[in-house]
Amino acid sequence: MNRYEPQDTLAAQRPPRRRLWLWLPIVVLLAVGVYAGIGAFPIIAFQTKGFPAPPPSSVSTAKAVFDEWMPQIEVVGTFEPVRGADLSVEVPGIIDQVNFDSGGDVAAGAQLIKLRDSDDVAKLRTLEANRDLAKSNFDRDKAQYDRMLISRAQFDVTAANLQALEAQVTEQQAIIAKKTLRAPFAGQLGIREVNAGQYISPGTKVVTLQALDPIYLDFFLPQQVLEQAQVGQVVTVRVDTYPDATFTGKISTIDPKVDASTRNVAVRATLPNRDRRLLPGMFATLEIQTGEPVRYITLPQTAITFNPYGNMVFRVIEETDKEGKQSLIARQTVVTTGQTRGDQIAVLSGLNEGDLIVSAGQTKLQNGAAITVNNAVQPSNDPNPQPRER
């Protein structure tokens, strides 16, 4: 361009500025439309094809089967001896003899310990001599009274003196007898708590004595099931000390009074204990059979999802999609549960025999979720599980 061209010619060659402002909104609208189209593409794709489904969850399964349940009441109790006591003396003194060993068996009336009683025996001899003298005076005065040689008043004084001395002799004999501790019944002794030469006071424990065969088992039942318990009913007892053993006994006593604070009634069963494996104070679990066997659909307790609004299980359903492909689906089902037995639970309604149920892994499922079955590891399903040390 020549710098010498006229200014009006240059102005004519430039585009008008107003025309540029008219094109700017159109360009902006086109840019917004392109951006919106790109953003709306995933939504359109979801509406037409949907998002990709999550991978199936791995679960273990169990089949709902009928099993026989024995109606029973399961409670806990404590063993008590038929006869048991911590033995002690009634009078103070120094131990002169100890005539038993720890853990031994004794017969009723066997002498266990003897306190030093030489002073008491000497006093008894004096009282016995005075009594014998009073007896001689009584016999002499009686003969004279019979011949009317003495008055009735003099004879009564002599008789009263004899009775007083006889009472003192009896009292002293009782004091001496208290210096000897004897077994009140036959049983097994515990650990000896005293030694010869030791001074003991009244109430000091010498040894425990327990009669162990038979043995009592005391427990409590709620008043709701009291009608199902009867005297003579058989009980099955288990103790943690012997996990592989069971013991049987019978209900011997039902307390005729219900505790107003707990609404429970005390019950006592009697068990034979010839081998003395059961000891007083042991904790025990007992079962009382209350009827004939009943058939329930039985599942592992892990298969139940407990909720305030209802208990749920996931049933395994085989479905076929539109393309003909088969897959396993977990469908949530409401069930009514009953009593439990070990690791098992009874299902009263909501399932049929043969239904395949998710037994573990349902916490990560939703209704209709796809699953895969892996039964390599199964939850415990033992009706009578036992503790194991690891």
C-alpha positions, 0 to 999 in steps of 0.5 A: 500500500502506498502511503500516499494513497488517500485516507478515504480509500484506506477506510473503505478497504477495512471491514466495519467494526460493528460487523465484528461485534455481530459475529461474536455472539454467534461464535460463543453460542456455537462453542457452548453448543459443542461443549454441551454436546460433549458433556451430554454424551455420557448421559445419552450413552447411559440412557441407551446402554446403561453404566457398566455393571459391577463385578459379581460378589463372591459368597458362600451358600448353604441349602435350606434343609429340614432337621429334627429339633428336640424342644428343650430349655437351656440354662446355667447352674452351679453345683452344690454339695448334698452335705458340705461345711467348713469345719471349726471348733466352738471353744478356743485352745491349743491344738494337741493332735491332728488326726487327718491328712489333706484330701482324705476320706473320713467316716461320720464321727471320725476325730479330726483334731483335739485341743489341749484339755488337761485342765478341763479333765482335772476340773471334771475329776473334782466335780465327779468326786463332789458328785459322788460325795453328794450321792452318798449323802443323798442315799444316807439322808433318804434312808433316814427320811424314810424312817422319819429321822430327818425332816423333809426340808433337810432331805430336799437340800441334800437332793438339790445339792446332788442335782447341782453337782450332776449338772456341773459334771455334765457341763464340764463333760460338754466342754471337754467334748468341744475340745475334740472336732469330729466329722459330722458326716462322711465325705472328702476333706479339703486342705488342712488349715491348722497344725499341732501346737497352734492356738485357734479361736472359735470359728477358725476354719480347720478344714472343709468337708464335702459329701460329693456323691450324689451332688446337687445342681441349682439353677433358675427358670423363668416363670414363662417355662415353669409349666414345662419343668417337672420333678423327675425330669431328666437333665443333660449337663455339660461342664467346661472342664470336661468338654467331651463329656455329658452328665445326666441327672433328674430334677429333684426339687422345684421351689414353691415360690417365684422370686418377685424381683426376677420372676424366676423360680429356683430348681434343683437337680440331683446327679450321681457323682461316683467318680467325683469329677463334679465339684461344688461351685462348678459352673454348668450348662444344662438342657431340659428336654420338654417334648417330642422332636420337631422338624424345622428348616435349619440354617447357619446363624450367619445366613440371617441378617437381623434387622429391627424391621424384620430378619432377612436372608438372600436366596440364590436365584438363577436368571437368564438375560435378554441375550440368553446368558445365565447368571446367579442373582441374590434376592432378599427374602423376609423370614421368621426365625425361631430358637437357636441351637449352637451355630444353627437357627430354625426358620419358621416361615419364608423359605422352602426346603431346598432353597439355596441361601447365601450363608456368608458374604451377604453384608456386601450385597444388595437386592438383585446383585450378581454373585459368584459361589465359592464354598471353599470356606464355610461358616460353622454349622455345628448344633453343639459347638465346643470351645477349642484352644488355638 
